[in-house]
Amino acid sequence: MKRLSLFVLFISVAMLGFAQKKNTTAPVAPDMPIDDETQLITYKEVIQENGTAKELYARALNWAKSFYHNPSEVIKEQDDKNFVIKMRGSVRIYSHLKDGSKITKNVVYYNFTLQCREGRYRYTITDFNEKATAACPIEKWLNPEDTKWDPECYLNLQEVDEQIQALLSSLVDGMQPVQEKEDEW
């Protein structure tokens, strides 16, 4: 009888352990800007800034050359007559391991256009594609119905968004007029 009660107790405890649900919340898609016409993730804004188109273009070029590790690889076109810079940049995405660590998974490329005019500039960042043998748009990661979707897709989208937000913050800072220091002695 003692063995039977121990066996029932053991089975009860084991079943309680299996019956508990893991305290995980369903991943939520990040709020990324989607262009109404193209249905692509697109960061786009016009920012008012003091300076001529030529000055803003020079600042944008200086920023790009300092922000990117290999600007000659990123900058695809420099149009100093129309004050437009076209770039092809990239951000990294990661695989997230159960222990909380992460390892590099792949690279996501994007097109980045900077246009300068008198007193303002406009950036457009779009055409996000995961590095693959064929173009692999990341917009499919927003669709949980896709056959290749998994919860990590939302984490990867979040990583892309965070890196683009950091890029934009750096751009806004880099487009500020340079304060010349007076030589006081």
Buried (B, 14 or more C-beta within 10 A) or exposed (E): EEEEEEEEEEEEEEEEEEEEEEEEEEBEEBEBBEEEEEEBBBBEEEEEBEBEBEBBBBBBBEBBEEBBEEBEEBBEEBEEEEBBBBBBBBBBBBEBEEEEEBEEBBEBBBBBBBBBBEEBBBBBBBBBBBEEEEEBBBBBBBEEEEEEBEEBBBBBBBBBBEBBEEBBEEBBEBBEEEEEEEEEE
